[in-house]
Amino acid sequence: MVTVATVTEKGMRFYNRTSELAEVKRQKKNFKPVLLASKVEHLKNKLLPNYQIDMVCLSLEDM
């Protein structure tokens, strides 16, 4: 995913309000979607309140 941003004197400005959160596990069987969903909710509440966050699990099988 590519996010377009410009750097200003006040920080970064993001034009695309989407983000992708990936959790990397050695074995896909160890992935717990409920735990990742709670992490995403924490990010939405604290850091990225107006963002659309997509979740994905990556493993060695994806390499």
Jmol script that loads the backbone (N, CA, C; Angstrom):
load data "model"
ATOM      1  N   MET A   1       0.833  -1.159   0.000  1.00  0.00           N
ATOM      2  CA  MET A   1       0.000   0.000   0.000  1.00  0.00           C
ATOM      3  C   MET A   1       0.884   1.229   0.000  1.00  0.00           C
ATOM      4  N   VAL A   2       0.554   2.190  -0.824  1.00  0.00           N
ATOM      5  CA  VAL A   2       1.313   3.424  -0.913  1.00  0.00           C
ATOM      6  C   VAL A   2       0.479   4.540  -0.323  1.00  0.00           C
ATOM      7  N   THR A   3       1.085   5.295   0.570  1.00  0.00           N
ATOM      8  CA  THR A   3       0.414   6.443   1.162  1.00  0.00           C
ATOM      9  C   THR A   3       1.110   7.702   0.680  1.00  0.00           C
ATOM     10  N   VAL A   4       0.342   8.624   0.161  1.00  0.00           N
ATOM     11  CA  VAL A   4       0.899   9.885  -0.311  1.00  0.00           C
ATOM     12  C   VAL A   4       0.944  10.853   0.848  1.00  0.00           C
ATOM     13  N   ALA A   5       2.097  11.480   1.055  1.00  0.00           N
ATOM     14  CA  ALA A   5       2.250  12.406   2.171  1.00  0.00           C
ATOM     15  C   ALA A   5       3.154  13.553   1.744  1.00  0.00           C
ATOM     16  N   THR A   6       2.957  14.692   2.371  1.00  0.00           N
ATOM     17  CA  THR A   6       3.853  15.815   2.186  1.00  0.00           C
ATOM     18  C   THR A   6       4.401  16.206   3.542  1.00  0.00           C
ATOM     19  N   VAL A   7       5.610  16.694   3.537  1.00  0.00           N
ATOM     20  CA  VAL A   7       6.241  17.115   4.784  1.00  0.00           C
ATOM     21  C   VAL A   7       6.118  18.626   4.876  1.00  0.00           C
ATOM     22  N   THR A   8       5.543  19.084   5.967  1.00  0.00           N
ATOM     23  CA  THR A   8       5.418  20.515   6.217  1.00  0.00           C
ATOM     24  C   THR A   8       6.133  20.848   7.506  1.00  0.00           C
ATOM     25  N   GLU A   9       6.146  22.116   7.864  1.00  0.00           N
ATOM     26  CA  GLU A   9       6.801  22.497   9.106  1.00  0.00           C
ATOM     27  C   GLU A   9       6.062  21.974  10.331  1.00  0.00           C
ATOM     28  N   LYS A  10       4.820  21.567  10.196  1.00  0.00           N
ATOM     29  CA  LYS A  10       4.042  21.033  11.320  1.00  0.00           C
ATOM     30  C   LYS A  10       4.049  19.513  11.370  1.00  0.00           C
ATOM     31  N   GLY A  11       4.735  18.871  10.469  1.00  0.00           N
ATOM     32  CA  GLY A  11       4.770  17.415  10.470  1.00  0.00           C
ATOM     33  C   GLY A  11       4.366  16.860   9.115  1.00  0.00           C
ATOM     34  N   MET A  12       3.819  15.660   9.127  1.00  0.00           N
ATOM     35  CA  MET A  12       3.414  15.023   7.879  1.00  0.00           C
ATOM     36  C   MET A  12       1.911  15.115   7.711  1.00  0.00           C
ATOM     37  N   ARG A  13       1.493  15.263   6.486  1.00  0.00           N
ATOM     38  CA  ARG A  13       0.077  15.289   6.138  1.00  0.00           C
ATOM     39  C   ARG A  13      -0.221  14.109   5.243  1.00  0.00           C
ATOM     40  N   PHE A  14      -1.173  13.297   5.626  1.00  0.00           N
ATOM     41  CA  PHE A  14      -1.522  12.121   4.835  1.00  0.00           C
ATOM     42  C   PHE A  14      -2.815  12.396   4.070  1.00  0.00           C
ATOM     43  N   TYR A  15      -2.804  12.082   2.789  1.00  0.00           N
ATOM     44  CA  TYR A  15      -3.978  12.318   1.953  1.00  0.00           C
ATOM     45  C   TYR A  15      -4.867  11.098   1.848  1.00  0.00           C
ATOM     46  N   ASN A  16      -4.301   9.950   2.068  1.00  0.00           N
ATOM     47  CA  ASN A  16      -5.069   8.721   1.956  1.00  0.00           C
ATOM     48  C   ASN A  16      -5.337   8.215   3.376  1.00  0.00           C
ATOM     49  N   ARG A  17      -6.566   8.157   3.798  1.00  0.00           N
ATOM     50  CA  ARG A  17      -6.922   7.805   5.178  1.00  0.00           C
ATOM     51  C   ARG A  17      -7.082   6.298   5.379  1.00  0.00           C
ATOM     52  N   THR A  18      -6.224   5.532   4.737  1.00  0.00           N
ATOM     53  CA  THR A  18      -6.253   4.084   4.933  1.00  0.00           C
ATOM     54  C   THR A  18      -4.877   3.604   5.385  1.00  0.00           C
ATOM     55  N   SER A  19      -4.871   2.527   6.108  1.00  0.00           N
ATOM     56  CA  SER A  19      -3.624   1.950   6.588  1.00  0.00           C
ATOM     57  C   SER A  19      -3.777   0.437   6.610  1.00  0.00           C
ATOM     58  N   GLU A  20      -2.664  -0.258   6.497  1.00  0.00           N
ATOM     59  CA  GLU A  20      -2.683  -1.709   6.542  1.00  0.00           C
ATOM     60  C   GLU A  20      -1.775  -2.168   7.674  1.00  0.00           C
ATOM     61  N   LEU A  21      -2.328  -2.948   8.573  1.00  0.00           N
ATOM     62  CA  LEU A  21      -1.591  -3.462   9.711  1.00  0.00           C
ATOM     63  C   LEU A  21      -1.323  -4.941   9.463  1.00  0.00           C
ATOM     64  N   ALA A  22      -0.050  -5.315   9.454  1.00  0.00           N
ATOM     65  CA  ALA A  22       0.327  -6.704   9.201  1.00  0.00           C
ATOM     66  C   ALA A  22       0.988  -7.276  10.437  1.00  0.00           C
ATOM     67  N   GLU A  23       0.556  -8.473  10.804  1.00  0.00           N
ATOM     68  CA  GLU A  23       1.208  -9.208  11.877  1.00  0.00           C
ATOM     69  C   GLU A  23       1.968 -10.353  11.227  1.00  0.00           C
ATOM     70  N   VAL A  24       3.228 -10.510  11.608  1.00  0.00           N
ATOM     71  CA  VAL A  24       4.077 -11.524  10.992  1.00  0.00           C
ATOM     72  C   VAL A  24       4.323 -12.647  11.994  1.00  0.00           C
ATOM     73  N   LYS A  25       4.008 -13.841  11.570  1.00  0.00           N
ATOM     74  CA  LYS A  25       4.200 -15.040  12.391  1.00  0.00           C
ATOM     75  C   LYS A  25       5.022 -16.052  11.603  1.00  0.00           C
ATOM     76  N   ARG A  26       5.795 -16.846  12.313  1.00  0.00           N
ATOM     77  CA  ARG A  26       6.536 -17.909  11.634  1.00  0.00           C
ATOM     78  C   ARG A  26       5.589 -18.947  11.062  1.00  0.00           C
ATOM     79  N   GLN A  27       4.577 -19.302  11.843  1.00  0.00           N
ATOM     80  CA  GLN A  27       3.584 -20.274  11.397  1.00  0.00           C
ATOM     81  C   GLN A  27       2.213 -19.617  11.464  1.00  0.00           C
ATOM     82  N   LYS A  28       1.466 -19.744  10.391  1.00  0.00           N
ATOM     83  CA  LYS A  28       0.160 -19.097  10.308  1.00  0.00           C
ATOM     84  C   LYS A  28      -0.819 -19.624  11.353  1.00  0.00           C
ATOM     85  N   LYS A  29      -0.605 -20.838  11.839  1.00  0.00           N
ATOM     86  CA  LYS A  29      -1.508 -21.420  12.835  1.00  0.00           C
ATOM     87  C   LYS A  29      -1.436 -20.668  14.164  1.00  0.00           C
ATOM     88  N   ASN A  30      -0.356 -19.925  14.406  1.00  0.00           N
ATOM     89  CA  ASN A  30      -0.214 -19.158  15.652  1.00  0.00           C
ATOM     90  C   ASN A  30      -0.892 -17.797  15.602  1.00  0.00           C
ATOM     91  N   PHE A  31      -1.457 -17.445  14.476  1.00  0.00           N
ATOM     92  CA  PHE A  31      -2.142 -16.162  14.322  1.00  0.00           C
ATOM     93  C   PHE A  31      -3.482 -16.185  15.046  1.00  0.00           C
ATOM     94  N   LYS A  32      -3.726 -15.165  15.866  1.00  0.00           N
ATOM     95  CA  LYS A  32      -4.985 -15.029  16.598  1.00  0.00           C
ATOM     96  C   LYS A  32      -5.673 -13.739  16.144  1.00  0.00           C
ATOM     97  N   PRO A  33      -6.709 -13.863  15.298  1.00  0.00           N
ATOM     98  CA  PRO A  33      -7.357 -12.676  14.760  1.00  0.00           C
ATOM     99  C   PRO A  33      -7.996 -11.786  15.829  1.00  0.00           C
ATOM    100  N   VAL A  34      -8.455 -12.374  16.916  1.00  0.00           N
ATOM    101  CA  VAL A  34      -9.081 -11.588  17.984  1.00  0.00           C
ATOM    102  C   VAL A  34      -8.047 -10.672  18.639  1.00  0.00           C
ATOM    103  N   LEU A  35      -6.849 -11.180  18.838  1.00  0.00           N
ATOM    104  CA  LEU A  35      -5.784 -10.380  19.437  1.00  0.00           C
ATOM    105  C   LEU A  35      -5.370  -9.238  18.509  1.00  0.00           C
ATOM    106  N   LEU A  36      -5.267  -9.517  17.220  1.00  0.00           N
ATOM    107  CA  LEU A  36      -4.931  -8.462  16.263  1.00  0.00           C
ATOM    108  C   LEU A  36      -6.040  -7.420  16.196  1.00  0.00           C
ATOM    109  N   ALA A  37      -7.287  -7.841  16.263  1.00  0.00           N
ATOM    110  CA  ALA A  37      -8.404  -6.899  16.237  1.00  0.00           C
ATOM    111  C   ALA A  37      -8.365  -5.967  17.448  1.00  0.00           C
ATOM    112  N   SER A  38      -7.971  -6.484  18.606  1.00  0.00           N
ATOM    113  CA  SER A  38      -7.874  -5.614  19.786  1.00  0.00           C
ATOM    114  C   SER A  38      -6.744  -4.604  19.620  1.00  0.00           C
ATOM    115  N   LYS A  39      -5.642  -5.001  18.969  1.00  0.00           N
ATOM    116  CA  LYS A  39      -4.549  -4.066  18.699  1.00  0.00           C
ATOM    117  C   LYS A  39      -4.991  -2.982  17.728  1.00  0.00           C
ATOM    118  N   VAL A  40      -5.770  -3.364  16.727  1.00  0.00           N
ATOM    119  CA  VAL A  40      -6.269  -2.399  15.749  1.00  0.00           C
ATOM    120  C   VAL A  40      -7.215  -1.408  16.424  1.00  0.00           C
ATOM    121  N   GLU A  41      -8.075  -1.883  17.302  1.00  0.00           N
ATOM    122  CA  GLU A  41      -8.983  -0.988  18.016  1.00  0.00           C
ATOM    123  C   GLU A  41      -8.215   0.010  18.878  1.00  0.00           C
ATOM    124  N   HIS A  42      -7.143  -0.445  19.511  1.00  0.00           N
ATOM    125  CA  HIS A  42      -6.313   0.453  20.309  1.00  0.00           C
ATOM    126  C   HIS A  42      -5.688   1.533  19.423  1.00  0.00           C
ATOM    127  N   LEU A  43      -5.179   1.137  18.249  1.00  0.00           N
ATOM    128  CA  LEU A  43      -4.608   2.113  17.330  1.00  0.00           C
ATOM    129  C   LEU A  43      -5.650   3.108  16.839  1.00  0.00           C
ATOM    130  N   LYS A  44      -6.851   2.600  16.541  1.00  0.00           N
ATOM    131  CA  LYS A  44      -7.914   3.499  16.077  1.00  0.00           C
ATOM    132  C   LYS A  44      -8.291   4.515  17.142  1.00  0.00           C
ATOM    133  N   ASN A  45      -8.339   4.089  18.386  1.00  0.00           N
ATOM    134  CA  ASN A  45      -8.747   4.987  19.465  1.00  0.00           C
ATOM    135  C   ASN A  45      -7.661   5.973  19.844  1.00  0.00           C
ATOM    136  N   LYS A  46      -6.394   5.570  19.813  1.00  0.00           N
ATOM    137  CA  LYS A  46      -5.309   6.402  20.327  1.00  0.00           C
ATOM    138  C   LYS A  46      -4.568   7.183  19.246  1.00  0.00           C
ATOM    139  N   LEU A  47      -4.217   6.536  18.143  1.00  0.00           N
ATOM    140  CA  LEU A  47      -3.326   7.171  17.175  1.00  0.00           C
ATOM    141  C   LEU A  47      -3.970   7.533  15.839  1.00  0.00           C
ATOM    142  N   LEU A  48      -4.838   6.689  15.343  1.00  0.00           N
ATOM    143  CA  LEU A  48      -5.388   6.870  13.998  1.00  0.00           C
ATOM    144  C   LEU A  48      -6.911   6.864  14.018  1.00  0.00           C
ATOM    145  N   PRO A  49      -7.533   7.872  14.630  1.00  0.00           N
ATOM    146  CA  PRO A  49      -8.991   7.812  14.810  1.00  0.00           C
ATOM    147  C   PRO A  49      -9.798   7.886  13.516  1.00  0.00           C
ATOM    148  N   ASN A  50      -9.305   8.536  12.490  1.00  0.00           N
ATOM    149  CA  ASN A  50     -10.087   8.708  11.259  1.00  0.00           C
ATOM    150  C   ASN A  50      -9.591   7.826  10.117  1.00  0.00           C
ATOM    151  N   TYR A  51      -8.858   6.787  10.442  1.00  0.00           N
ATOM    152  CA  TYR A  51      -8.273   5.924   9.423  1.00  0.00           C
ATOM    153  C   TYR A  51      -9.057   4.629   9.265  1.00  0.00           C
ATOM    154  N   GLN A  52      -9.065   4.129   8.051  1.00  0.00           N
ATOM    155  CA  GLN A  52      -9.580   2.794   7.739  1.00  0.00           C
ATOM    156  C   GLN A  52      -8.381   1.859   7.843  1.00  0.00           C
ATOM    157  N   ILE A  53      -8.410   0.898   8.767  1.00  0.00           N
ATOM    158  CA  ILE A  53      -7.280   0.010   8.984  1.00  0.00           C
ATOM    159  C   ILE A  53      -7.637  -1.396   8.519  1.00  0.00           C
ATOM    160  N   ASP A  54      -6.848  -1.909   7.585  1.00  0.00           N
ATOM    161  CA  ASP A  54      -7.010  -3.276   7.089  1.00  0.00           C
ATOM    162  C   ASP A  54      -6.021  -4.178   7.812  1.00  0.00           C
ATOM    163  N   MET A  55      -6.447  -5.379   8.164  1.00  0.00           N
ATOM    164  CA  MET A  55      -5.599  -6.324   8.889  1.00  0.00           C
ATOM    165  C   MET A  55      -5.188  -7.465   7.972  1.00  0.00           C
ATOM    166  N   VAL A  56      -3.941  -7.922   8.138  1.00  0.00           N
ATOM    167  CA  VAL A  56      -3.451  -9.057   7.354  1.00  0.00           C
ATOM    168  C   VAL A  56      -2.417  -9.813   8.187  1.00  0.00           C
ATOM    169  N   CYS A  57      -2.373 -11.111   8.005  1.00  0.00           N
ATOM    170  CA  CYS A  57      -1.363 -11.942   8.680  1.00  0.00           C
ATOM    171  C   CYS A  57      -0.407 -12.470   7.626  1.00  0.00           C
ATOM    172  N   LEU A  58       0.883 -12.302   7.875  1.00  0.00           N
ATOM    173  CA  LEU A  58       1.908 -12.815   6.978  1.00  0.00           C
ATOM    174  C   LEU A  58       2.707 -13.884   7.719  1.00  0.00           C
ATOM    175  N   SER A  59       3.162 -14.880   6.973  1.00  0.00           N
ATOM    176  CA  SER A  59       3.967 -15.949   7.575  1.00  0.00           C
ATOM    177  C   SER A  59       5.092 -16.295   6.618  1.00  0.00           C
ATOM    178  N   LEU A  60       5.918 -17.252   7.015  1.00  0.00           N
ATOM    179  CA  LEU A  60       6.996 -17.694   6.136  1.00  0.00           C
ATOM    180  C   LEU A  60       6.479 -18.292   4.837  1.00  0.00           C
ATOM    181  N   GLU A  61       5.268 -18.801   4.872  1.00  0.00           N
ATOM    182  CA  GLU A  61       4.649 -19.352   3.662  1.00  0.00           C
ATOM    183  C   GLU A  61       4.426 -18.277   2.608  1.00  0.00           C
ATOM    184  N   ASP A  62       4.307 -17.016   3.029  1.00  0.00           N
ATOM    185  CA  ASP A  62       4.065 -15.918   2.096  1.00  0.00           C
ATOM    186  C   ASP A  62       5.345 -15.413   1.441  1.00  0.00           C
ATOM    187  N   MET A  63       6.499 -15.857   1.910  1.00  0.00           N
ATOM    188  CA  MET A  63       7.781 -15.385   1.378  1.00  0.00           C
ATOM    189  C   MET A  63       8.112 -16.078   0.083  1.00  0.00           C
TER     190      MET A  63
END
end "model"
wireframe off; spacefill off
backbone 0.3
color backbone group
